[in-house]
Amino acid sequence: MDLYQSVSIELLEVERLVALMQREQDILTTRQFDQINDLLILKTRAVQQLEIATQSRMQCAQQLNLHTASQMNDYLSVDSKIAPQWRHLQQQAKLAEVLNRSNAQLVQCHEDANRHLLSLLSQEKNQEIAYSANGRLRHQQTLGRPLDRA
């Protein structure tokens, strides 16, 4: 396999990962958490395939005596056949990095919200929660047993 082919394959793998990360973002923003496990399995496989493609590209580069990132970047930036793909690969890798950070922040927000709700529920365990006539939540002390006891 030559360097052009290896860059092409790596680009396809990065694009596949980006598509999965965009789907993950959709799932997180629409709170379709029942779909997240299947997506995470696909995402893990995509990352593994990307790592294989990256290793393959690095081996091809070493055969051309391109041993540092700087040498690789210089060579790929001026080769008219590979340069457009290389730039697109770098852009897609940056997009994947941004999506990864964004998705991590979404997960953190959901975790924070869940912790907050659990905290509120534990504080309110001896109060009855109901809606008032105007549709607002109303808390009433109950004389009955606490929610955490039978």
C-alpha positions in Angstrom: 0.0 0.0 0.0 1.3 3.4 -0.8 1.0 6.7 1.2 -1.8 8.0 -1.0 -3.9 4.9 -0.3 -3.2 4.9 3.4 -4.1 8.6 3.7 -7.3 7.9 1.8 -8.2 5.0 4.1 -7.4 7.0 7.2 -9.6 9.8 5.9 -12.5 7.4 5.4 -12.1 6.2 8.9 -12.0 9.7 10.4 -15.1 10.6 8.4 -16.9 7.5 9.7 -15.9 8.4 13.3 -17.1 12.0 12.8 -20.5 10.8 11.6 -20.9 8.6 14.6 -19.9 11.5 16.9 -22.5 13.7 15.3 -25.1 11.0 15.8 -23.9 10.8 19.5 -24.4 14.5 19.8 -27.9 14.2 18.4 -28.7 11.4 20.9 -27.4 13.4 23.8 -29.2 16.6 22.9 -32.5 14.8 22.2 -32.1 12.6 25.3 -32.6 9.4 23.5 -30.4 7.5 26.0 -31.7 4.1 25.0 -29.7 4.4 21.8 -26.4 5.3 23.3 -25.1 1.8 24.1 -25.3 0.6 20.5 -23.7 3.8 19.3 -20.8 3.5 21.7 -20.1 0.0 20.5 -19.9 1.3 16.9 -17.8 4.3 18.0 -15.3 2.0 19.8 -15.0 -0.1 16.6 -14.5 3.0 14.5 -11.7 4.3 16.8 -10.0 0.9 16.6 -10.2 1.0 12.8 -8.9 4.5 12.7 -5.9 3.5 14.9 -5.1 0.7 12.4 -5.4 3.1 9.5 -3.2 5.6 11.2 -0.5 3.0 12.0 -0.6 1.9 8.3 -0.1 5.5 7.2 2.8 5.9 9.6 4.4 2.8 8.2 4.1 4.0 4.7 5.6 7.3 5.7 8.6 5.6 7.4 9.3 3.8 4.2 9.7 7.2 2.6 12.0 8.3 5.4 9.4 10.5 6.9 10.0 10.0 10.6 8.8 13.1 12.3 5.4 14.9 12.1 7.1 17.9 10.6 8.7 15.9 7.8 5.4 14.2 7.1 3.5 17.4 7.1 6.0 19.1 4.7 5.9 16.1 2.3 2.1 15.8 2.3 1.5 19.5 2.0 3.4 19.8 -1.2 2.5 16.6 -3.0 -0.2 17.7 -5.3 -1.9 14.2 -5.3 -2.0 13.8 -1.5 -2.2 17.4 -0.3 -6.0 17.9 -0.7 -6.7 14.7 1.1 -4.2 15.4 3.8 -5.7 18.8 4.5 -9.2 17.3 4.6 -8.0 14.6 6.9 -6.5 17.2 9.3 -9.8 19.2 9.2 -11.8 16.1 9.9 -9.5 15.2 12.8 -10.0 18.7 14.3 -13.8 18.4 13.9 -13.6 15.0 15.7 -11.7 16.6 18.5 -14.3 19.4 18.8 -17.2 17.0 18.7 -15.5 14.8 21.4 -15.1 17.8 23.7 -18.7 19.0 23.0 -20.1 15.5 23.6 -18.2 15.2 26.9 -19.6 18.5 28.0 -23.2 17.2 27.2 -22.6 14.1 29.2 -21.3 16.1 32.1 -24.4 18.4 31.9 -26.7 15.3 32.0 -24.7 13.9 35.0 -24.9 17.2 36.8 -28.6 17.5 36.2 -29.2 13.9 37.4 -27.1 14.5 40.6 -29.1 17.7 41.2 -32.4 15.9 40.8 -31.4 13.1 43.1 -30.3 15.6 45.7 -33.7 17.4 45.4 -35.5 14.1 45.7 -33.5 13.1 48.8 -34.2 16.5 50.4 -37.9 16.2 49.5 -38.4 12.6 50.6 -40.7 13.6 53.5 -42.7 16.1 51.4 -45.6 15.4 49.0 -45.0 17.0 45.6 -48.2 18.1 43.8 -49.3 20.6 41.3 -51.3 23.6 42.3 -54.3 25.0 40.4 -52.0 27.3 38.4 -49.8 24.4 37.3 -46.8 25.1 39.6 -45.2 22.5 41.8 -46.4 22.6 45.4 -44.7 20.9 48.3 -46.7 19.7 51.3 -45.4 18.1 54.4 -46.9 14.7 54.8 -47.7 13.0 58.1 -47.3 9.5 56.5 -44.2 7.4 56.3 -41.1 8.6 54.4 -40.7 7.5 50.8 -37.6 5.5 51.6 -39.3 3.2 54.1 -41.9 0.5 53.7 
